């Protein structure tokens, strides 16, 4: 239960701070300069960074059903936990929106009253939400994967969300998070509710693409021996390509030389020749 409550609190903070910045930035006659798109973007990103280092050790700080879905697909969370995570994320988002609605009910905002998402053209909006969710979750999966520098994962994830908001706010207001969209839409009603489907389907679709990509191109680092062997193959391929181009262009006097590379983590010699043809690698890796 502790991790479910953590997800609820984290999502509440995200909605309250992120959507709150958008709501109060649009109030006319305020004594401070409107924070604009950049300010709203940082409000969302900084909320994620703060929560990542606060509840990350308890629940992993998903605070986003799309992230939870990606973790479920990658078998990093059980089906039961995934369902409970999503439920408490939505509850937390509703709590955040309720607090924001109470605070802003007596104000007149020129931008938004709830921070609800919306769009004018469905196709660009759907593509934007799918692609930006894909990018966001790819960063989440990569920065939290085994072998990554997990101490900076929260920072990488939060700053990525800032970047995504800077680009996507003019298109949809930026969701990439179904819970963040559901709660404000419930308080906004009308068009926000009729368009809500897009901010559920597109982020989930982006999550599926991201998790599939992560599984296909695992971010797990290779060993030093494998890395050296891969680098040697790349060098050989480059030299073969260069030699082929030289022959095709009938360049005369193409330099003939021998290149010997001794790799510290690779016990055997690697010999490359451009005299006549590129010789195959003389390798016997001790793997």
ZANUFI-606420 format. One line per field, with one value per residue (C-alpha): x, y, z; residue in three letters; residue number from 0. Coordinates in Angstrom, 3 decimals. Layout:
<recs>
x (X, ...)
y (Y, ...)
z (Z, ...)
code (ALA, ...)
pos (NUM, ...)
</recs>
This chain:
<recs>
x (0.000, 2.911, 4.015, 0.467, 0.067, 3.440, 2.188, -0.955, 0.990, 3.524, 0.841, -1.057, 2.056, 2.696, -0.824, -1.011, 2.334, 2.349, -1.250, -1.251, 1.543, -0.521, -3.662, -2.162, 0.146, -2.974, -4.475, -4.539, -3.231, -0.793, 2.183, 4.761, 5.584, 3.708, 5.942, 4.908, 5.550, 9.049, 7.865, 5.069, 7.489, 9.896, 7.050, 6.198, 9.823, 10.882, 7.873, 9.028, 12.617, 11.459, 9.200, 11.780, 14.183, 11.381, 9.310, 11.561, 12.999, 9.482, 7.514, 9.915, 8.045, 6.031, 3.296, 2.172, 0.037, 1.979, 5.227, 3.532, 2.272, 5.797, 7.170, 4.455, 5.273, 8.966, 8.049, 9.454, 6.184, 3.405, -0.041, -1.605, 0.819, 0.408, -3.366, -3.097, -0.449, -2.703, -5.699, -3.834, -2.197, -5.625, -6.846, -3.792, -4.353, -7.977, -6.860, -4.375, -7.009, -9.504, -7.054, -6.228, -9.921, -10.600, -7.640, -8.446, -12.263, -12.394, -9.777, -10.286, -7.569, -6.982, -5.311, -6.961, -8.996, -7.943, -4.878, -6.894, -5.387, -6.954, -6.306, -7.624, -6.427, -6.697, -4.002, -1.114, -2.215, -2.302, 1.103, 2.621, 1.341, 2.424, 5.912, 6.665, 5.445, 7.682, 10.693, 9.871, 9.437, 12.483, 14.499, 12.783, 13.591, 17.133, 18.123, 16.732, 18.072, 20.703, 24.162, 22.947, 23.969, 20.738, 21.716, 20.987, 17.898, 15.494, 17.329, 17.407, 13.717, 12.642, 14.664, 13.356, 9.834, 10.770, 12.019, 8.898, 6.635, 8.506, 7.793, 4.359, 2.507, 1.443, 0.034, -1.923, -0.880, 1.278, -0.036, 2.204, 0.422, -3.179, -3.691, -2.544, -5.204, -8.084, -8.323, -8.383, -10.841, -13.266, -13.305, -13.269, -15.998, -17.302, -14.696, -11.960, -13.960, -14.847, -11.148, -9.906, -9.723, -6.719, -4.746, -5.292, -4.838, -1.835, 0.343, -0.404, 0.515, 3.763, 4.472, 4.029, 6.425, 8.992, 8.928, 9.150, 12.124, 13.847, 13.423, 14.629, 17.663, 18.498, 20.297, 22.348, 26.034, 28.353, 31.513, 34.876, 35.880, 32.657, 33.053, 36.602, 35.553, 32.623, 34.901, 37.368, 34.594, 33.466, 37.018, 37.313, 33.970, 34.978, 38.253, 36.527, 34.071, 36.866, 38.790, 35.659, 34.995, 38.597, 38.303, 34.986, 36.338, 39.484, 41.719, 45.332, 48.031, 45.710, 47.937, 49.079, 49.765, 49.453, 47.616, 48.102, 45.912, 46.582, 43.537, 44.164, 41.142, 41.520, 44.398, 44.931, 46.258, 43.974, 45.609, 44.102, 45.677, 44.756, 47.360, 45.207, 42.337, 41.367, 42.448, 40.017, 40.597, 43.096, 41.287, 40.704, 38.804, 38.979, 35.353)
y (0.000, 2.334, 2.372, 2.964, 5.949, 7.238, 7.140, 8.973, 11.734, 12.049, 12.401, 14.885, 17.064, 16.816, 17.965, 20.625, 22.192, 21.647, 22.483, 25.128, 27.008, 27.105, 28.272, 31.047, 32.241, 33.334, 35.483, 39.144, 41.925, 39.735, 41.500, 39.228, 38.633, 35.697, 32.643, 31.620, 28.299, 27.918, 28.408, 25.856, 23.382, 23.729, 23.427, 19.974, 18.906, 20.117, 18.374, 15.084, 15.644, 16.471, 13.431, 11.113, 11.759, 11.732, 8.627, 6.933, 4.605, 3.556, 3.086, 3.951, 7.237, 6.342, 8.962, 8.253, 5.307, 5.262, 4.621, 1.914, 0.253, 0.279, -1.275, -3.934, -4.808, -5.071, -7.312, -4.870, -4.756, -7.283, -6.982, -6.419, -3.647, -2.048, -1.880, -0.449, 2.044, 3.359, 3.582, 5.550, 7.754, 8.807, 9.334, 11.483, 13.506, 14.107, 15.271, 17.669, 19.019, 19.380, 21.452, 23.552, 24.026, 25.252, 27.657, 29.072, 29.158, 32.858, 33.874, 34.603, 33.030, 34.027, 30.719, 27.794, 27.212, 23.610, 22.909, 20.535, 19.405, 20.170, 20.370, 21.953, 19.317, 15.680, 14.119, 16.429, 16.137, 12.339, 12.123, 14.625, 12.843, 9.431, 10.514, 12.648, 9.912, 7.468, 9.761, 10.420, 6.763, 5.721, 8.075, 6.656, 3.064, 3.848, 5.980, 3.454, 0.343, -1.928, -0.437, 3.133, 5.934, 5.692, 8.496, 10.994, 9.222, 11.638, 14.612, 13.152, 12.257, 15.629, 17.654, 15.515, 16.355, 20.055, 19.765, 17.900, 20.539, 23.367, 21.804, 20.245, 22.856, 24.844, 21.659, 19.966, 21.604, 18.469, 15.393, 12.318, 11.196, 9.921, 10.642, 14.237, 14.627, 12.713, 14.754, 18.291, 17.123, 15.965, 19.462, 21.256, 19.180, 19.933, 19.789, 18.618, 15.457, 14.856, 15.053, 13.042, 9.774, 11.054, 11.797, 8.236, 6.284, 8.180, 8.069, 4.369, 3.756, 5.688, 3.575, 0.361, 1.599, 2.692, -0.552, -2.588, -0.522, -0.928, -4.691, -4.867, -2.645, -3.431, -0.617, -3.168, -2.258, -4.796, -6.044, -4.461, -7.478, -7.354, -3.605, -3.984, -6.749, -4.669, -1.672, -3.817, -5.062, -1.485, -0.431, -3.353, -2.550, 1.093, 0.134, -2.311, 0.380, 2.866, 0.371, -0.494, 3.191, 3.639, 0.743, 1.964, 5.452, 3.983, 6.034, 5.251, 5.319, 4.493, 4.208, 0.732, 0.275, -2.066, -1.022, -3.007, -2.377, -3.994, -3.789, -3.939, -6.050, -8.090, -10.581, -11.193, -8.866, -7.242, -6.757, -4.672, -4.339, -2.319, -3.970, -5.744, -6.385, -6.031, -9.082, -10.678, -10.154, -12.485, -12.781, -15.401, -13.689, -15.387, -14.940)
z (0.000, 0.710, -2.928, -4.156, -1.842, -3.052, -6.637, -5.586, -3.815, -6.637, -9.315, -7.169, -6.908, -10.649, -11.551, -8.859, -9.724, -13.484, -14.288, -11.555, -13.273, -16.486, -14.678, -12.575, -15.360, -17.254, -14.540, -15.692, -13.472, -11.582, -10.066, -11.654, -15.285, -16.804, -16.821, -20.332, -22.054, -20.663, -17.096, -17.436, -19.016, -16.109, -13.589, -14.939, -15.279, -11.841, -10.284, -11.763, -10.597, -7.059, -6.842, -8.413, -5.553, -2.964, -3.761, -6.305, -3.678, -2.650, -5.860, -8.681, -9.214, -12.299, -11.639, -15.202, -16.430, -19.707, -17.833, -15.783, -18.975, -20.425, -17.242, -17.380, -20.990, -20.084, -17.127, -14.575, -12.637, -11.987, -13.496, -10.072, -9.161, -12.591, -12.190, -8.674, -9.770, -12.541, -10.213, -7.548, -10.187, -11.437, -7.855, -7.139, -10.296, -9.304, -5.858, -7.449, -9.819, -6.973, -4.947, -7.998, -8.819, -5.282, -5.358, -8.796, -8.698, -7.794, -10.371, -14.058, -16.184, -19.798, -20.610, -18.803, -15.665, -15.058, -17.187, -19.384, -22.663, -26.030, -29.736, -32.899, -35.393, -34.390, -36.620, -35.633, -31.999, -32.112, -33.778, -31.346, -28.242, -29.536, -30.607, -27.563, -25.213, -27.085, -26.592, -22.940, -21.993, -23.986, -21.767, -18.670, -19.641, -20.729, -17.742, -15.246, -16.973, -15.493, -15.942, -16.421, -14.071, -12.099, -9.701, -12.464, -13.839, -12.159, -13.592, -17.116, -17.015, -15.640, -18.121, -20.983, -19.860, -19.876, -23.448, -24.567, -23.033, -24.737, -28.129, -27.541, -25.457, -28.571, -30.127, -27.319, -24.060, -23.629, -21.920, -22.461, -19.274, -19.245, -15.522, -15.968, -18.703, -17.112, -13.908, -15.405, -18.075, -15.368, -13.866, -17.228, -18.888, -22.379, -25.129, -22.755, -22.032, -25.685, -26.654, -23.678, -25.647, -27.602, -24.435, -23.259, -26.487, -27.923, -24.763, -24.299, -27.945, -27.476, -24.385, -26.383, -29.074, -26.486, -24.508, -27.717, -28.851, -25.492, -25.635, -29.237, -28.687, -25.090, -23.293, -21.320, -21.873, -23.505, -21.856, -22.659, -24.768, -26.754, -27.183, -28.538, -30.898, -32.170, -32.701, -34.655, -36.928, -37.515, -38.484, -40.896, -42.520, -42.955, -44.615, -46.929, -47.950, -48.601, -50.704, -52.691, -53.399, -54.544, -56.981, -58.340, -58.909, -60.490, -58.270, -58.990, -56.440, -53.605, -50.523, -49.602, -45.958, -43.070, -39.932, -36.770, -33.739, -30.444, -28.195, -24.447, -23.759, -26.930, -26.813, -30.537, -33.231, -35.776, -39.182, -41.984, -45.424, -48.498, -50.716, -53.288, -50.901, -47.318, -45.366, -42.975, -39.295, -37.692, -34.404, -31.813, -29.025, -25.705, -24.718)
code (UNK, UNK, UNK, UNK, UNK, UNK, UNK, UNK, UNK, UNK, UNK, UNK, UNK, UNK, UNK, UNK, UNK, UNK, UNK, UNK, UNK, UNK, UNK, UNK, UNK, UNK, UNK, UNK, UNK, UNK, UNK, UNK, UNK, UNK, UNK, UNK, UNK, UNK, UNK, UNK, UNK, UNK, UNK, UNK, UNK, UNK, UNK, UNK, UNK, UNK, UNK, UNK, UNK, UNK, UNK, UNK, UNK, UNK, UNK, UNK, UNK, UNK, UNK, UNK, UNK, UNK, UNK, UNK, UNK, UNK, UNK, UNK, UNK, UNK, UNK, UNK, UNK, UNK, UNK, UNK, UNK, UNK, UNK, UNK, UNK, UNK, UNK, UNK, UNK, UNK, UNK, UNK, UNK, UNK, UNK, UNK, UNK, UNK, UNK, UNK, UNK, UNK, UNK, UNK, UNK, UNK, UNK, UNK, UNK, UNK, UNK, UNK, UNK, UNK, UNK, UNK, UNK, UNK, UNK, UNK, UNK, UNK, UNK, UNK, UNK, UNK, UNK, UNK, UNK, UNK, UNK, UNK, UNK, UNK, UNK, UNK, UNK, UNK, UNK, UNK, UNK, UNK, UNK, UNK, UNK, UNK, UNK, UNK, UNK, UNK, UNK, UNK, UNK, UNK, UNK, UNK, UNK, UNK, UNK, UNK, UNK, UNK, UNK, UNK, UNK, UNK, UNK, UNK, UNK, UNK, UNK, UNK, UNK, UNK, UNK, UNK, UNK, UNK, UNK, UNK, UNK, UNK, UNK, UNK, UNK, UNK, UNK, UNK, UNK, UNK, UNK, UNK, UNK, UNK, UNK, UNK, UNK, UNK, UNK, UNK, UNK, UNK, UNK, UNK, UNK, UNK, UNK, UNK, UNK, UNK, UNK, UNK, UNK, UNK, UNK, UNK, UNK, UNK, UNK, UNK, UNK, UNK, UNK, UNK, UNK, UNK, UNK, UNK, UNK, UNK, UNK, UNK, UNK, UNK, UNK, UNK, UNK, UNK, UNK, UNK, UNK, UNK, UNK, UNK, UNK, UNK, UNK, UNK, UNK, UNK, UNK, UNK, UNK, UNK, UNK, UNK, UNK, UNK, UNK, UNK, UNK, UNK, UNK, UNK, UNK, UNK, UNK, UNK, UNK, UNK, UNK, UNK, UNK, UNK, UNK, UNK, UNK, UNK, UNK, UNK, UNK, UNK, UNK, UNK, UNK, UNK, UNK)
pos (0, 1, 2, 3, 4, 5, 6, 7, 8, 9, 10, 11, 12, 13, 14, 15, 16, 17, 18, 19, 20, 21, 22, 23, 24, 25, 26, 27, 28, 29, 30, 31, 32, 33, 34, 35, 36, 37, 38, 39, 40, 41, 42, 43, 44, 45, 46, 47, 48, 49, 50, 51, 52, 53, 54, 55, 56, 57, 58, 59, 60, 61, 62, 63, 64, 65, 66, 67, 68, 69, 70, 71, 72, 73, 74, 75, 76, 77, 78, 79, 80, 81, 82, 83, 84, 85, 86, 87, 88, 89, 90, 91, 92, 93, 94, 95, 96, 97, 98, 99, 100, 101, 102, 103, 104, 105, 106, 107, 108, 109, 110, 111, 112, 113, 114, 115, 116, 117, 118, 119, 120, 121, 122, 123, 124, 125, 126, 127, 128, 129, 130, 131, 132, 133, 134, 135, 136, 137, 138, 139, 140, 141, 142, 143, 144, 145, 146, 147, 148, 149, 150, 151, 152, 153, 154, 155, 156, 157, 158, 159, 160, 161, 162, 163, 164, 165, 166, 167, 168, 169, 170, 171, 172, 173, 174, 175, 176, 177, 178, 179, 180, 181, 182, 183, 184, 185, 186, 187, 188, 189, 190, 191, 192, 193, 194, 195, 196, 197, 198, 199, 200, 201, 202, 203, 204, 205, 206, 207, 208, 209, 210, 211, 212, 213, 214, 215, 216, 217, 218, 219, 220, 221, 222, 223, 224, 225, 226, 227, 228, 229, 230, 231, 232, 233, 234, 235, 236, 237, 238, 239, 240, 241, 242, 243, 244, 245, 246, 247, 248, 249, 250, 251, 252, 253, 254, 255, 256, 257, 258, 259, 260, 261, 262, 263, 264, 265, 266, 267, 268, 269, 270, 271, 272, 273, 274, 275, 276, 277, 278, 279, 280, 281, 282, 283, 284, 285, 286)
</recs>
